[in-house]
Amino acid sequence: MVCLITGSSRGLGKAVALAFGKRGHKVVVHFKDKQKEAEAVAAQIKEAMALKADVRRFDEVKILIEEVVKHWGGIDVLVNNAGITKEALLIKTSEKDFNEVLDTNLKGAFNFIRAVAPFMIEQKSGHIINISSFAGLKGKTGLSAYSASKAGLIGLTMSAARELCEYNIKVNAVLPGYMLTDMGIESNEKVKELALRDSLLKNFSDLDNVAEFVCYLAGTSGISGQVFNLDGRII
Ligand SMILES: NC(=O)c1ccc[n+]([C@@H]2O[C@H](COP(=O)([O-])OP(=O)(O)OC[C@H]3O[C@@H](n4cnc5c(N)ncnc54)[C@H](OP(=O)(O)O)[C@@H]3O)[C@@H](O)[C@H]2O)c1
């Protein structure tokens, strides 16, 4: 399979890219700024390429997708993983920050789906996995833009799943638990404390567990329009 993972220069995306690579799949390691890191991830995979695009820019996303299709003939799996947070109470969140989070986390996934779907429709197969968050279902104090973007991703997942099912394209959402990536480490202590407090198992989410789950899901054929919560917090 040809697997494209957005934001795979580091964090969860990197773990997912390596997990697909370990299974012998062709992998597109996507990045925005961290080229060296992305190339280092690609170097660990037998068949991989590192490609740059700002997920907020449809023109850049379209060029990237066309390059992959030209090189490998199609795309079987798209994991919309790239994301950012801007922590602030709602009344202190600027319009600029709100827009940046929504443009990256929600419109970014929309851009990638819009660019990839025509090729998946033509090949009559594909699996799109959107990385959402517990925050998208429950909301979090200080994360209104992030929570809104991740809730939006769940709606986008379900609509895309309904529209694309007739072409044998599966669309699902995965909610990782709290992970100690750059994003997780930069969060304020209160957010971390609450994640641990509410976890039945009193632990953070394991990157490799999440990555293995994403790989498994990508290989399934009868699951679409679903939301998978991957940690010990009860919804
Ligand atoms: N960490 C958690 O606890 C947690 C929990 C639940 C869900 N999630 C979700 O899991 C996903 C991965 O999170 P993470 O913790 O691994 O994050 P991370 O370590 O901060 O990595 C973010 C990735 O997104 C890319 N990115 C950011 N803005 C971009 C843009 N405009 N265009 C293209 N790429 C962009 C970055 O590329 P560069 O390296 O090139 O900058 C990087 O590869 C996110 O969607 C996040 O919301 C995380």
The ligand as a MOL file (V3000), in Angstrom:
LIG
                    3D

  0  0  0     0  0            999 V3000
M  V30 BEGIN CTAB
M  V30 COUNTS 48 52 0 0 0
M  V30 BEGIN ATOM
M  V30 1 N -0.1410 14.9490 21.8320 0
M  V30 2 C -1.3090 14.6220 22.3070 0
M  V30 3 O -1.4790 14.4330 23.5220 0
M  V30 4 C -2.4860 14.4380 21.3810 0
M  V30 5 C -3.6830 13.9340 21.9040 0
M  V30 6 C -4.7630 13.7250 21.0560 0
M  V30 7 C -4.6390 14.0330 19.7100 0
M  V30 8 N -3.4610 14.5290 19.2310 0 CHG=1
M  V30 9 C -3.3790 14.8230 17.7990 0
M  V30 10 O -2.4020 13.9740 17.2130 0
M  V30 11 C -1.8190 14.6350 16.0630 0
M  V30 12 C -0.3000 14.6130 16.1860 0
M  V30 13 O 0.0540 15.3190 17.3600 0
M  V30 14 P 1.5320 15.3280 17.9500 0
M  V30 15 O 1.3710 15.4310 19.4050 0
M  V30 16 O 2.3300 14.2430 17.3510 0 CHG=-1
M  V30 17 O 2.0470 16.7610 17.4000 0
M  V30 18 P 3.5160 17.3400 17.1750 0
M  V30 19 O 4.5450 16.4530 17.7790 0
M  V30 20 O 3.4640 18.7710 17.6030 0
M  V30 21 O 3.6940 17.2650 15.5590 0
M  V30 22 C 2.8600 18.0420 14.7500 0
M  V30 23 C 3.0970 17.6900 13.2920 0
M  V30 24 O 2.1830 18.4830 12.4920 0
M  V30 25 C 2.9010 19.1570 11.4600 0
M  V30 26 N 2.2450 20.4300 11.1400 0
M  V30 27 C 1.8240 21.4000 11.9930 0
M  V30 28 N 1.2840 22.4380 11.3070 0
M  V30 29 C 1.3540 22.0980 9.9830 0
M  V30 30 C 0.9740 22.7380 8.7740 0
M  V30 31 N 0.3940 23.9670 8.7540 0
M  V30 32 N 1.2110 22.1060 7.5960 0
M  V30 33 C 1.7980 20.8910 7.5830 0
M  V30 34 N 2.1900 20.2270 8.6920 0
M  V30 35 C 1.9770 20.8320 9.8740 0
M  V30 36 C 4.3030 19.3450 12.0150 0
M  V30 37 O 5.2180 19.5240 10.9280 0
M  V30 38 P 6.7040 20.1760 11.1650 0
M  V30 39 O 7.4310 19.2110 12.0680 0
M  V30 40 O 7.3090 20.2590 9.8220 0
M  V30 41 O 6.4850 21.4910 11.8370 0
M  V30 42 C 4.4940 18.0320 12.7770 0
M  V30 43 O 4.9210 17.0260 11.9020 0
M  V30 44 C -2.4130 16.0420 16.0590 0
M  V30 45 O -3.5000 16.0950 15.1440 0
M  V30 46 C -2.9170 16.2390 17.4590 0
M  V30 47 O -3.9750 17.1620 17.5540 0
M  V30 48 C -2.3890 14.7350 20.0170 0
M  V30 END ATOM
M  V30 BEGIN BOND
M  V30 1 1 1 2
M  V30 2 2 2 3
M  V30 3 1 2 4
M  V30 4 1 4 5
M  V30 5 2 4 48
M  V30 6 2 5 6
M  V30 7 1 6 7
M  V30 8 2 7 8
M  V30 9 1 8 9
M  V30 10 1 8 48
M  V30 11 1 9 10
M  V30 12 1 9 46
M  V30 13 1 10 11
M  V30 14 1 11 12
M  V30 15 1 11 44
M  V30 16 1 12 13
M  V30 17 1 13 14
M  V30 18 2 14 15
M  V30 19 1 14 16
M  V30 20 1 14 17
M  V30 21 1 17 18
M  V30 22 2 18 19
M  V30 23 1 18 20
M  V30 24 1 18 21
M  V30 25 1 21 22
M  V30 26 1 22 23
M  V30 27 1 23 24
M  V30 28 1 23 42
M  V30 29 1 24 25
M  V30 30 1 25 26
M  V30 31 1 25 36
M  V30 32 1 26 27
M  V30 33 1 26 35
M  V30 34 2 27 28
M  V30 35 1 28 29
M  V30 36 1 29 30
M  V30 37 2 29 35
M  V30 38 1 30 31
M  V30 39 2 30 32
M  V30 40 1 32 33
M  V30 41 2 33 34
M  V30 42 1 34 35
M  V30 43 1 36 37
M  V30 44 1 36 42
M  V30 45 1 37 38
M  V30 46 2 38 39
M  V30 47 1 38 40
M  V30 48 1 38 41
M  V30 49 1 42 43
M  V30 50 1 44 45
M  V30 51 1 44 46
M  V30 52 1 46 47
M  V30 END BOND
M  V30 END CTAB
M  END
